[in-house]
Amino acid sequence: MSAAAAGDGPWLDDAAGRLVRPFTVSNGRTRPSIALDLMSQVMATGVTPLGCLGPEHGQALDLSRDPVLVAEVAAHLKLPAAVTKVLLSDLVDCGALTTEPPAHHQHPTDRALLEAVLDGLRRQL
């Protein structure tokens, strides 16, 4: 059974993997328009974005109905964090998402926290 039949959508193929290269999703952009880190929280505002946004933007919005970490969105979308940050910043720019800095902002390199995030990402993949 192909990955598309398993519910992953038309952008994945069992044999070939991802059919659309990750940076194609962000139109080749590698820098978000706002500062986001892996532990930043995003949440949908209820505003419907206008304009030409891709399917990944819609998936990110669906994931953000409740507060969610940037790292979690990246893991669910199976995209690199840099690409996910660009997508999320697009949604913040058009008013569809809000963002909050991580609660540990005063100590962003807390080793225990970073290890917990890494463990969580490994379990997702």
C-alpha positions in Angstrom: 0.0 0.0 0.0 1.4 3.4 -0.8 1.8 6.1 1.8 -0.8 8.2 0.0 -3.3 5.4 0.5 -2.3 5.2 4.2 -3.4 8.8 4.7 -0.1 10.7 4.5 -1.3 12.6 1.4 -0.1 12.9 -2.2 3.2 14.4 -1.3 4.8 11.1 0.0 5.6 7.9 -1.8 6.7 4.7 -0.1 9.6 4.1 -2.5 10.6 7.6 -3.4 10.0 9.3 -0.1 8.9 13.0 -0.1 7.9 14.0 -3.6 8.2 17.8 -3.0 11.6 19.0 -1.6 11.2 20.7 1.8 12.5 24.1 0.6 10.1 24.1 -2.3 7.3 24.3 0.4 8.8 27.6 1.7 9.5 28.9 -1.9 13.2 28.6 -1.2 13.1 30.9 1.8 15.3 29.8 4.7 14.6 32.6 7.2 11.3 33.3 9.0 10.1 36.8 9.1 9.7 36.6 12.9 11.9 35.1 15.7 10.8 31.6 16.5 12.7 28.8 18.2 11.8 25.2 18.6 10.2 25.8 22.0 8.0 28.8 20.8 4.3 28.2 21.1 1.9 28.9 18.3 -1.9 28.9 18.3 -4.5 29.6 15.6 -6.4 32.9 16.0 -9.4 31.8 14.0 -8.6 34.3 11.2 -8.8 32.7 7.7 -5.6 33.5 5.8 -6.1 35.2 2.5 -3.7 34.6 -0.4 -1.9 31.8 -1.9 -0.8 29.5 0.9 0.2 25.9 0.3 -1.3 22.7 1.8 1.4 22.7 4.5 0.1 26.0 5.8 -3.3 24.5 6.2 -1.9 21.4 8.0 0.1 23.7 10.3 -3.1 25.7 11.1 -5.0 22.5 11.9 -2.2 21.4 14.2 -2.3 24.8 15.9 -6.0 24.8 17.0 -4.6 24.4 20.5 -1.2 25.8 21.7 1.6 23.7 20.2 5.4 24.0 20.1 7.2 24.7 16.8 9.1 21.5 17.3 5.9 19.5 17.4 4.5 21.1 14.3 7.8 20.3 12.4 7.6 16.7 13.6 4.0 16.2 12.5 4.6 17.9 9.1 7.8 15.8 8.7 9.6 19.0 7.6 12.9 20.5 8.8 12.5 23.0 11.6 13.8 25.8 9.3 11.1 25.2 6.8 8.4 24.9 9.5 9.5 28.2 11.0 9.1 29.9 7.6 5.6 28.4 7.2 4.6 29.4 10.7 5.9 33.0 10.3 3.8 33.3 7.1 0.7 32.4 9.2 1.7 34.9 11.9 2.2 37.6 9.3 -1.3 37.1 7.9 -2.9 37.0 11.4 -3.8 33.4 11.4 -1.5 32.4 14.2 -0.2 34.0 17.4 3.1 33.1 19.0 4.6 33.2 22.5 8.2 32.8 23.4 9.0 29.7 25.4 8.5 29.8 29.1 12.1 29.0 29.8 13.2 32.1 27.7 15.6 33.2 30.5 17.5 29.9 30.2 17.2 28.8 26.6 20.0 26.2 26.8 18.7 24.2 29.7 20.2 20.8 28.9 17.4 18.8 30.6 14.8 20.6 28.5 16.7 20.2 25.3 17.1 16.4 26.0 13.4 16.1 26.7 12.6 17.8 23.4 15.0 15.5 21.5 13.5 12.4 23.2 10.0 13.6 22.2 11.0 14.2 18.6 12.7 10.8 18.4 9.5 9.1 19.6 7.5 11.0 16.9 9.8 9.9 14.1 
